[in-house]
Amino acid sequence: MNQSSHFSVTAETKRLWRVTFDSPPINLVTPEMLTELPELIDQMEATPDLRVAVFESANPDYFLNHYDTSRVAETPKGLGATGYPLVIDAGVRLSRLPVVSIAKIRGRVRGVGNELVQAMDMRFAGETALFGQPETANGNLPGAGGLEHLPLLLGRARALEVVLSSDDYPAGLAERYGWVNRTVPDAELDGLVERLAGRIASFDKESITAVKEQVNRYTLPSAEDIKSSYDMYFASFDWPGSRRRLPAATAAGRNRAGDYELRMGYHLGRQPERNPR
């Protein structure tokens, strides 16, 4: 099975795969990863026996982090099989794939990492996990599905709270908001997800496919709506606020291992540019 530079794929059985994110030191989403994710979906589509894919992280502090904003100019311009940009293609296809995707979350999930996780079918969190959409505080906006998935999962008011606050949300509150299926003590997380994944993987592919297709009719945003935010996201790097705020965040420690990334919500609420003239 092909291995990417940012995650590994292990076939536990012909029906159950494990995808492990591993992009040291802080699991940033990079331009290379945007190319590799659609290739993973290609593999999943081409495996008729596959029923379930469990996504986890090799880094207990970061499940999947925000985009590497120091490399925005390197974002691949290619389109995926759907005809949409690669990150949209990966999320849209994953949501609609006749395979159940389950996120087993330890550590931080932010920005585009959070948006990719929202495209998965289920999310289970350990009690120390943290969730966030930090873009607004840096003069940007979520551009890979957050503005489309969050209102469907959390409701309008809570989605606006999450996106506009740009804060970190603890796993217990994420469960209350509907961000994750369930938050459990960390020691129970592996057993919970493995039991559920194994149970679903034992069922018939036809039933799994039909259930997802019918539920998806009412619960997924369109690729075109996500594309609208995607276009605005890249345009936002030329907005005056973004030009002021992102350099300050980078100087303070964004995109690097350290306290800024560990406590991003805290630091975003105290950055000098939060009260512009």
Buried (B, 14 or more C-beta within 10 A) or exposed (E): EEEBEBBBBEEBEEBBBBBBBBBEEBBBBBBBBBBBBBBBBBBBBEBEEBBBBBBBBEBEBBBBBBBBBBBBEEBEEEEBBBEBBBBBBBBBBBBBBBBBBBBBBBBBBBBBBBBBBBBBBBBBBBBBBBBBBBBBBBBBBBBBBBBBBBBBBBEEEBBBBBBEBBBBBBBEBBBBBBBBBBBBEBEEBBEBBBEBBBEBBEBEBEEBBEBBEEEEEEEBBEBEBBBEBBEBBBEBBEBEBBEBBBEEBBEBBBBEEEEBBBBBBEBBBEBEBEEEE
